[in-house]
């Protein structure tokens, strides 16, 4: 049996509070191969914390523990920080929610993408420029030379998100974690960005973790789905079998989504008492 790219067992993230420690991720477990895994849930369910914990981006006083957190057999929790920095971006990349807060406002777009490449590869200036140009073209940006000389505030939200994708993919990682990659985009642009991520992931044979609050969106672009609530995985299923989900929380999320031919007077709300203790 082929070893998965990423193995997670009993992942937990804890923060101290005046009332005592609070777990925001409570025993998450999964394996990821060259496939697309969706993690869905409401805001505060722990899905983004799960993605950040994998890359060890939870800073003190937050604490990350796991029975196993391994990338291609390497224990991520025991790696020295220097080795972990070399792994981030080069082997596992993460696209954050909003490019306005992830891009450096005083650096040109081309320089920022080139920096992501130079950190992990020793290339000449001309080779770096060529790779940056090719990557901008790969994320379907017209006139890449002009865009490379622009600053983040000069591009639209959709283009900024494409730039972030280019920056994360230029080192050719084996896993991409996309945390709400379309949350800052208009509906008309969301499908374009997700189709782009999907195409690049398939072409490069990568593993994808797509974090979102949108069940239908994740079902369209992923192979497997984990549904999280209050830090726990309450259901896991194949994306094509989402309509057969049985957990009350998942059923409640599905029922609360408006339909194109909506005929209900009131949208259902989640009855959280239905799964307490499950």
Secondary structure, DSSP 8 states (H G I E B T S, - for coil): ----SEEEEEEEEEE--TT--EEEEEEEEEEE-SSEEEEE-STTSSHHHHHHHHTT---TT-EEE-SEEEETTEETTTS-HHHHHHHBTTTEEEE-S-HHHHS-TTSBHHHHHHHHHHTT----HHHHHHHHHHHHHHTT-SSHHHHHTSBGGGS-HHHHHHHHHHHHHTT--SEEEEESTTTTS-HHHHHHHHHHHHHHHHHHT-EEEEEES-HHHHHHH-SEEEEEETTEEEEEEEGGGGGG--SHHHHHHHHTS--TT---SS-----GGGGTT-
